[in-house]
Amino acid sequence: MKKCVAYMRFSSSNQNETSIEGQQRCIEKFCLDQQIAILDYYIDRACSATNASGRPQFLQMIKDCKKAKNVDYVVVYSFDRFARNRYDSVLYKGQLRDADIKVISVTENIGNTPEAAIMEAVYEAMAGAYSERLSISTRRGMIETAYKARHNGGT
């Protein structure tokens, strides 16, 4: 039987545990259907995927996987849970690949064909673009709120 670790995260303190619970439920169903045993769970809460250095559980998972001899996959709900930064995605997937570990997305079934790498790159690029657009929109909204002399949150 193939074995995996599961990685889950949510991005901001505005989200809550139900995000993790939903990801976990989908990952567990996928693994059950595919006959993949889950060895461990790594969960980052209120951590952006735009920079891996701010995700302690993610970095621990990478470290543990590089040492492990019995892990075949890292399973995520979607590729944007793994990374929203193309550099981090390529870097850490490369490190896992060197350890013969493949990252699998439950919701983005790209298969094992030669074209799968292209599809994975498209998903990574879309996640990065989404993150950049969201950042621009958020800043624009905060500036507009400030022009109206309204509270933007924080201290």
mmCIF file of the C-alpha atoms, coordinates in Angstrom:
data_MODEL
# 
_entry.id   MODEL 
# 
loop_
_atom_site.group_PDB 
_atom_site.id 
_atom_site.type_symbol 
_atom_site.label_atom_id 
_atom_site.label_alt_id 
_atom_site.label_comp_id 
_atom_site.label_asym_id 
_atom_site.label_entity_id 
_atom_site.label_seq_id 
_atom_site.pdbx_PDB_ins_code 
_atom_site.Cartn_x 
_atom_site.Cartn_y 
_atom_site.Cartn_z 
_atom_site.occupancy 
_atom_site.B_iso_or_equiv 
_atom_site.pdbx_formal_charge 
_atom_site.auth_seq_id 
_atom_site.auth_comp_id 
_atom_site.auth_asym_id 
_atom_site.auth_atom_id 
_atom_site.pdbx_PDB_model_num 
ATOM 1   C CA . MET A 1 1   ? 0.000   0.000  0.000   1.00 0.00 ? 1   MET A CA 1 
ATOM 2   C CA . LYS A 1 2   ? 1.259   3.499  -0.884  1.00 0.00 ? 2   LYS A CA 1 
ATOM 3   C CA . LYS A 1 3   ? 1.731   5.969  1.974   1.00 0.00 ? 3   LYS A CA 1 
ATOM 4   C CA . CYS A 1 4   ? 1.407   9.719  2.287   1.00 0.00 ? 4   CYS A CA 1 
ATOM 5   C CA . VAL A 1 5   ? 1.426   12.680 4.596   1.00 0.00 ? 5   VAL A CA 1 
ATOM 6   C CA . ALA A 1 6   ? -1.368  15.238 4.366   1.00 0.00 ? 6   ALA A CA 1 
ATOM 7   C CA . TYR A 1 7   ? -0.767  18.984 4.369   1.00 0.00 ? 7   TYR A CA 1 
ATOM 8   C CA . MET A 1 8   ? -3.517  21.485 5.106   1.00 0.00 ? 8   MET A CA 1 
ATOM 9   C CA . ARG A 1 9   ? -3.609  25.201 5.750   1.00 0.00 ? 9   ARG A CA 1 
ATOM 10  C CA . PHE A 1 10  ? -5.789  28.244 5.834   1.00 0.00 ? 10  PHE A CA 1 
ATOM 11  C CA . SER A 1 11  ? -4.567  31.706 5.012   1.00 0.00 ? 11  SER A CA 1 
ATOM 12  C CA . SER A 1 12  ? -5.876  34.217 7.487   1.00 0.00 ? 12  SER A CA 1 
ATOM 13  C CA . SER A 1 13  ? -7.198  34.667 10.986  1.00 0.00 ? 13  SER A CA 1 
ATOM 14  C CA . ASN A 1 14  ? -10.571 35.492 9.367   1.00 0.00 ? 14  ASN A CA 1 
ATOM 15  C CA . GLN A 1 15  ? -10.880 31.801 8.528   1.00 0.00 ? 15  GLN A CA 1 
ATOM 16  C CA . ASN A 1 16  ? -11.389 29.012 11.033  1.00 0.00 ? 16  ASN A CA 1 
ATOM 17  C CA . GLU A 1 17  ? -11.048 25.330 11.754  1.00 0.00 ? 17  GLU A CA 1 
ATOM 18  C CA . THR A 1 18  ? -13.867 24.375 9.367   1.00 0.00 ? 18  THR A CA 1 
ATOM 19  C CA . SER A 1 19  ? -11.504 25.085 6.481   1.00 0.00 ? 19  SER A CA 1 
ATOM 20  C CA . ILE A 1 20  ? -9.068  22.494 7.839   1.00 0.00 ? 20  ILE A CA 1 
ATOM 21  C CA . GLU A 1 21  ? -11.885 20.048 8.598   1.00 0.00 ? 21  GLU A CA 1 
ATOM 22  C CA . GLY A 1 22  ? -13.193 20.311 5.028   1.00 0.00 ? 22  GLY A CA 1 
ATOM 23  C CA . GLN A 1 23  ? -9.735  19.818 3.534   1.00 0.00 ? 23  GLN A CA 1 
ATOM 24  C CA . GLN A 1 24  ? -9.101  16.857 5.835   1.00 0.00 ? 24  GLN A CA 1 
ATOM 25  C CA . ARG A 1 25  ? -12.401 15.198 4.970   1.00 0.00 ? 25  ARG A CA 1 
ATOM 26  C CA . CYS A 1 26  ? -11.676 15.453 1.222   1.00 0.00 ? 26  CYS A CA 1 
ATOM 27  C CA . ILE A 1 27  ? -8.088  14.237 1.636   1.00 0.00 ? 27  ILE A CA 1 
ATOM 28  C CA . GLU A 1 28  ? -9.170  11.265 3.748   1.00 0.00 ? 28  GLU A CA 1 
ATOM 29  C CA . LYS A 1 29  ? -11.880 10.267 1.237   1.00 0.00 ? 29  LYS A CA 1 
ATOM 30  C CA . PHE A 1 30  ? -9.405  10.562 -1.655  1.00 0.00 ? 30  PHE A CA 1 
ATOM 31  C CA . CYS A 1 31  ? -6.823  8.460  0.161   1.00 0.00 ? 31  CYS A CA 1 
ATOM 32  C CA . LEU A 1 32  ? -9.404  5.838  1.096   1.00 0.00 ? 32  LEU A CA 1 
ATOM 33  C CA . ASP A 1 33  ? -10.601 5.637  -2.531  1.00 0.00 ? 33  ASP A CA 1 
ATOM 34  C CA . GLN A 1 34  ? -7.012  5.423  -3.827  1.00 0.00 ? 34  GLN A CA 1 
ATOM 35  C CA . GLN A 1 35  ? -5.905  2.992  -1.096  1.00 0.00 ? 35  GLN A CA 1 
ATOM 36  C CA . ILE A 1 36  ? -3.251  5.372  0.240   1.00 0.00 ? 36  ILE A CA 1 
ATOM 37  C CA . ALA A 1 37  ? -2.440  5.220  3.959   1.00 0.00 ? 37  ALA A CA 1 
ATOM 38  C CA . ILE A 1 38  ? -2.070  8.584  5.709   1.00 0.00 ? 38  ILE A CA 1 
ATOM 39  C CA . LEU A 1 39  ? 0.946   8.501  8.021   1.00 0.00 ? 39  LEU A CA 1 
ATOM 40  C CA . ASP A 1 40  ? 0.756   12.026 9.423   1.00 0.00 ? 40  ASP A CA 1 
ATOM 41  C CA . TYR A 1 41  ? -0.963  15.415 9.168   1.00 0.00 ? 41  TYR A CA 1 
ATOM 42  C CA . TYR A 1 42  ? 0.766   18.790 8.931   1.00 0.00 ? 42  TYR A CA 1 
ATOM 43  C CA . ILE A 1 43  ? -1.436  21.841 9.488   1.00 0.00 ? 43  ILE A CA 1 
ATOM 44  C CA . ASP A 1 44  ? -0.628  25.544 9.271   1.00 0.00 ? 44  ASP A CA 1 
ATOM 45  C CA . ARG A 1 45  ? -3.282  27.913 10.575  1.00 0.00 ? 45  ARG A CA 1 
ATOM 46  C CA . ALA A 1 46  ? -3.533  31.556 9.467   1.00 0.00 ? 46  ALA A CA 1 
ATOM 47  C CA . CYS A 1 47  ? -0.426  31.222 7.274   1.00 0.00 ? 47  CYS A CA 1 
ATOM 48  C CA . SER A 1 48  ? -0.163  32.617 3.772   1.00 0.00 ? 48  SER A CA 1 
ATOM 49  C CA . ALA A 1 49  ? 1.220   30.337 1.064   1.00 0.00 ? 49  ALA A CA 1 
ATOM 50  C CA . THR A 1 50  ? 3.038   33.214 -0.632  1.00 0.00 ? 50  THR A CA 1 
ATOM 51  C CA . ASN A 1 51  ? 6.161   32.542 1.437   1.00 0.00 ? 51  ASN A CA 1 
ATOM 52  C CA . ALA A 1 52  ? 7.115   29.147 2.860   1.00 0.00 ? 52  ALA A CA 1 
ATOM 53  C CA . SER A 1 53  ? 9.293   30.683 5.577   1.00 0.00 ? 53  SER A CA 1 
ATOM 54  C CA . GLY A 1 54  ? 6.141   31.703 7.456   1.00 0.00 ? 54  GLY A CA 1 
ATOM 55  C CA . ARG A 1 55  ? 4.718   28.159 7.543   1.00 0.00 ? 55  ARG A CA 1 
ATOM 56  C CA . PRO A 1 56  ? 6.408   26.128 10.295  1.00 0.00 ? 56  PRO A CA 1 
ATOM 57  C CA . GLN A 1 57  ? 4.410   22.922 9.732   1.00 0.00 ? 57  GLN A CA 1 
ATOM 58  C CA . PHE A 1 58  ? 5.076   23.053 5.992   1.00 0.00 ? 58  PHE A CA 1 
ATOM 59  C CA . LEU A 1 59  ? 8.817   23.365 6.564   1.00 0.00 ? 59  LEU A CA 1 
ATOM 60  C CA . GLN A 1 60  ? 8.704   20.559 9.142   1.00 0.00 ? 60  GLN A CA 1 
ATOM 61  C CA . MET A 1 61  ? 6.857   18.359 6.649   1.00 0.00 ? 61  MET A CA 1 
ATOM 62  C CA . ILE A 1 62  ? 9.496   18.971 3.976   1.00 0.00 ? 62  ILE A CA 1 
ATOM 63  C CA . LYS A 1 63  ? 12.267  18.185 6.475   1.00 0.00 ? 63  LYS A CA 1 
ATOM 64  C CA . ASP A 1 64  ? 10.531  15.015 7.705   1.00 0.00 ? 64  ASP A CA 1 
ATOM 65  C CA . CYS A 1 65  ? 9.748   13.819 4.185   1.00 0.00 ? 65  CYS A CA 1 
ATOM 66  C CA . LYS A 1 66  ? 13.350  14.224 3.055   1.00 0.00 ? 66  LYS A CA 1 
ATOM 67  C CA . LYS A 1 67  ? 14.419  11.888 5.887   1.00 0.00 ? 67  LYS A CA 1 
ATOM 68  C CA . ALA A 1 68  ? 11.516  9.431  5.557   1.00 0.00 ? 68  ALA A CA 1 
ATOM 69  C CA . LYS A 1 69  ? 11.925  6.209  3.647   1.00 0.00 ? 69  LYS A CA 1 
ATOM 70  C CA . ASN A 1 70  ? 8.273   5.209  3.587   1.00 0.00 ? 70  ASN A CA 1 
ATOM 71  C CA . VAL A 1 71  ? 6.429   8.261  2.173   1.00 0.00 ? 71  VAL A CA 1 
ATOM 72  C CA . ASP A 1 72  ? 5.251   8.122  -1.439  1.00 0.00 ? 72  ASP A CA 1 
ATOM 73  C CA . TYR A 1 73  ? 3.099   11.262 -1.586  1.00 0.00 ? 73  TYR A CA 1 
ATOM 74  C CA . VAL A 1 74  ? 2.268   14.583 -0.023  1.00 0.00 ? 74  VAL A CA 1 
ATOM 75  C CA . VAL A 1 75  ? -1.487  14.974 -0.470  1.00 0.00 ? 75  VAL A CA 1 
ATOM 76  C CA . VAL A 1 76  ? -3.082  18.427 -0.465  1.00 0.00 ? 76  VAL A CA 1 
ATOM 77  C CA . TYR A 1 77  ? -6.620  19.609 -1.076  1.00 0.00 ? 77  TYR A CA 1 
ATOM 78  C CA . SER A 1 78  ? -5.402  21.785 -3.962  1.00 0.00 ? 78  SER A CA 1 
ATOM 79  C CA . PHE A 1 79  ? -2.038  22.904 -5.265  1.00 0.00 ? 79  PHE A CA 1 
ATOM 80  C CA . ASP A 1 80  ? -2.571  26.410 -3.851  1.00 0.00 ? 80  ASP A CA 1 
ATOM 81  C CA . ARG A 1 81  ? -2.571  24.867 -0.363  1.00 0.00 ? 81  ARG A CA 1 
ATOM 82  C CA . PHE A 1 82  ? 1.006   23.717 -1.079  1.00 0.00 ? 82  PHE A CA 1 
ATOM 83  C CA . ALA A 1 83  ? 2.227   27.065 -2.451  1.00 0.00 ? 83  ALA A CA 1 
ATOM 84  C CA . ARG A 1 84  ? 1.019   30.258 -4.084  1.00 0.00 ? 84  ARG A CA 1 
ATOM 85  C CA . ASN A 1 85  ? 4.493   31.241 -5.094  1.00 0.00 ? 85  ASN A CA 1 
ATOM 86  C CA . ARG A 1 86  ? 5.996   29.601 -8.183  1.00 0.00 ? 86  ARG A CA 1 
ATOM 87  C CA . TYR A 1 87  ? 9.525   29.696 -6.736  1.00 0.00 ? 87  TYR A CA 1 
ATOM 88  C CA . ASP A 1 88  ? 8.506   27.920 -3.503  1.00 0.00 ? 88  ASP A CA 1 
ATOM 89  C CA . SER A 1 89  ? 6.429   25.425 -5.434  1.00 0.00 ? 89  SER A CA 1 
ATOM 90  C CA . VAL A 1 90  ? 9.282   24.458 -7.752  1.00 0.00 ? 90  VAL A CA 1 
ATOM 91  C CA . LEU A 1 91  ? 11.875  24.471 -4.948  1.00 0.00 ? 91  LEU A CA 1 
ATOM 92  C CA . TYR A 1 92  ? 9.967   22.311 -2.464  1.00 0.00 ? 92  TYR A CA 1 
ATOM 93  C CA . LYS A 1 93  ? 8.406   19.979 -5.030  1.00 0.00 ? 93  LYS A CA 1 
ATOM 94  C CA . GLY A 1 94  ? 11.919  19.479 -6.386  1.00 0.00 ? 94  GLY A CA 1 
ATOM 95  C CA . GLN A 1 95  ? 13.212  18.566 -2.933  1.00 0.00 ? 95  GLN A CA 1 
ATOM 96  C CA . LEU A 1 96  ? 10.361  16.109 -2.513  1.00 0.00 ? 96  LEU A CA 1 
ATOM 97  C CA . ARG A 1 97  ? 10.922  14.689 -5.993  1.00 0.00 ? 97  ARG A CA 1 
ATOM 98  C CA . ASP A 1 98  ? 14.588  14.094 -5.063  1.00 0.00 ? 98  ASP A CA 1 
ATOM 99  C CA . ALA A 1 99  ? 13.235  11.950 -2.196  1.00 0.00 ? 99  ALA A CA 1 
ATOM 100 C CA . ASP A 1 100 ? 10.899  10.118 -4.647  1.00 0.00 ? 100 ASP A CA 1 
ATOM 101 C CA . ILE A 1 101 ? 7.824   11.831 -3.189  1.00 0.00 ? 101 ILE A CA 1 
ATOM 102 C CA . LYS A 1 102 ? 5.104   13.262 -5.430  1.00 0.00 ? 102 LYS A CA 1 
ATOM 103 C CA . VAL A 1 103 ? 2.688   16.046 -4.492  1.00 0.00 ? 103 VAL A CA 1 
ATOM 104 C CA . ILE A 1 104 ? -0.920  15.141 -5.280  1.00 0.00 ? 104 ILE A CA 1 
ATOM 105 C CA . SER A 1 105 ? -3.864  17.523 -5.328  1.00 0.00 ? 105 SER A CA 1 
ATOM 106 C CA . VAL A 1 106 ? -7.220  16.009 -4.425  1.00 0.00 ? 106 VAL A CA 1 
ATOM 107 C CA . THR A 1 107 ? -9.207  18.538 -6.467  1.00 0.00 ? 107 THR A CA 1 
ATOM 108 C CA . GLU A 1 108 ? -6.867  18.933 -9.450  1.00 0.00 ? 108 GLU A CA 1 
ATOM 109 C CA . ASN A 1 109 ? -6.434  15.498 -10.976 1.00 0.00 ? 109 ASN A CA 1 
ATOM 110 C CA . ILE A 1 110 ? -3.660  16.047 -13.510 1.00 0.00 ? 110 ILE A CA 1 
ATOM 111 C CA . GLY A 1 111 ? -2.699  12.396 -13.941 1.00 0.00 ? 111 GLY A CA 1 
ATOM 112 C CA . ASN A 1 112 ? 0.714   10.995 -14.816 1.00 0.00 ? 112 ASN A CA 1 
ATOM 113 C CA . THR A 1 113 ? 1.007   11.833 -18.507 1.00 0.00 ? 113 THR A CA 1 
ATOM 114 C CA . PRO A 1 114 ? 3.851   13.943 -19.908 1.00 0.00 ? 114 PRO A CA 1 
ATOM 115 C CA . GLU A 1 115 ? 1.343   16.824 -20.119 1.00 0.00 ? 115 GLU A CA 1 
ATOM 116 C CA . ALA A 1 116 ? 0.748   16.656 -16.351 1.00 0.00 ? 116 ALA A CA 1 
ATOM 117 C CA . ALA A 1 117 ? 3.784   18.872 -15.695 1.00 0.00 ? 117 ALA A CA 1 
ATOM 118 C CA . ILE A 1 118 ? 2.286   21.540 -17.950 1.00 0.00 ? 118 ILE A CA 1 
ATOM 119 C CA . MET A 1 119 ? -1.051  21.382 -16.138 1.00 0.00 ? 119 MET A CA 1 
ATOM 120 C CA . GLU A 1 120 ? 0.680   21.567 -12.759 1.00 0.00 ? 120 GLU A CA 1 
ATOM 121 C CA . ALA A 1 121 ? 2.594   24.656 -13.903 1.00 0.00 ? 121 ALA A CA 1 
ATOM 122 C CA . VAL A 1 122 ? -0.674  26.251 -15.056 1.00 0.00 ? 122 VAL A CA 1 
ATOM 123 C CA . TYR A 1 123 ? -2.253  25.645 -11.632 1.00 0.00 ? 123 TYR A CA 1 
ATOM 124 C CA . GLU A 1 124 ? 0.836   27.118 -9.939  1.00 0.00 ? 124 GLU A CA 1 
ATOM 125 C CA . ALA A 1 125 ? 0.764   30.197 -12.180 1.00 0.00 ? 125 ALA A CA 1 
ATOM 126 C CA . MET A 1 126 ? -2.969  30.678 -11.553 1.00 0.00 ? 126 MET A CA 1 
ATOM 127 C CA . ALA A 1 127 ? -2.448  30.447 -7.773  1.00 0.00 ? 127 ALA A CA 1 
ATOM 128 C CA . GLY A 1 128 ? 0.340   33.031 -7.920  1.00 0.00 ? 128 GLY A CA 1 
ATOM 129 C CA . ALA A 1 129 ? -1.718  35.384 -10.088 1.00 0.00 ? 129 ALA A CA 1 
ATOM 130 C CA . TYR A 1 130 ? -4.727  35.012 -7.781  1.00 0.00 ? 130 TYR A CA 1 
ATOM 131 C CA . SER A 1 131 ? -2.580  35.895 -4.780  1.00 0.00 ? 131 SER A CA 1 
ATOM 132 C CA . GLU A 1 132 ? -1.160  38.975 -6.506  1.00 0.00 ? 132 GLU A CA 1 
ATOM 133 C CA . ARG A 1 133 ? -4.629  40.155 -7.653  1.00 0.00 ? 133 ARG A CA 1 
ATOM 134 C CA . LEU A 1 134 ? -6.006  39.646 -4.144  1.00 0.00 ? 134 LEU A CA 1 
ATOM 135 C CA . SER A 1 135 ? -3.168  41.679 -2.656  1.00 0.00 ? 135 SER A CA 1 
ATOM 136 C CA . ILE A 1 136 ? -3.787  44.550 -5.093  1.00 0.00 ? 136 ILE A CA 1 
ATOM 137 C CA . SER A 1 137 ? -7.543  44.509 -4.428  1.00 0.00 ? 137 SER A CA 1 
ATOM 138 C CA . THR A 1 138 ? -7.041  44.379 -0.666  1.00 0.00 ? 138 THR A CA 1 
ATOM 139 C CA . ARG A 1 139 ? -4.639  47.339 -0.734  1.00 0.00 ? 139 ARG A CA 1 
ATOM 140 C CA . ARG A 1 140 ? -7.011  49.307 -2.951  1.00 0.00 ? 140 ARG A CA 1 
ATOM 141 C CA . GLY A 1 141 ? -9.884  48.611 -0.529  1.00 0.00 ? 141 GLY A CA 1 
ATOM 142 C CA . MET A 1 142 ? -7.803  49.638 2.466   1.00 0.00 ? 142 MET A CA 1 
ATOM 143 C CA . ILE A 1 143 ? -6.774  52.890 0.791   1.00 0.00 ? 143 ILE A CA 1 
ATOM 144 C CA . GLU A 1 144 ? -10.402 53.629 -0.084  1.00 0.00 ? 144 GLU A CA 1 
ATOM 145 C CA . THR A 1 145 ? -11.448 52.911 3.504   1.00 0.00 ? 145 THR A CA 1 
ATOM 146 C CA . ALA A 1 146 ? -8.696  55.223 4.777   1.00 0.00 ? 146 ALA A CA 1 
ATOM 147 C CA . TYR A 1 147 ? -9.875  58.016 2.407   1.00 0.00 ? 147 TYR A CA 1 
ATOM 148 C CA . LYS A 1 148 ? -13.270 57.727 4.056   1.00 0.00 ? 148 LYS A CA 1 
ATOM 149 C CA . ALA A 1 149 ? -11.609 57.965 7.497   1.00 0.00 ? 149 ALA A CA 1 
ATOM 150 C CA . ARG A 1 150 ? -12.871 54.530 8.488   1.00 0.00 ? 150 ARG A CA 1 
ATOM 151 C CA . HIS A 1 151 ? -11.116 51.893 10.555  1.00 0.00 ? 151 HIS A CA 1 
ATOM 152 C CA . ASN A 1 152 ? -8.997  49.396 8.552   1.00 0.00 ? 152 ASN A CA 1 
ATOM 153 C CA . GLY A 1 153 ? -8.419  46.979 11.416  1.00 0.00 ? 153 GLY A CA 1 
ATOM 154 C CA . GLY A 1 154 ? -5.341  46.505 13.526  1.00 0.00 ? 154 GLY A CA 1 
ATOM 155 C CA . THR A 1 155 ? -4.086  48.981 16.094  1.00 0.00 ? 155 THR A CA 1 
# 
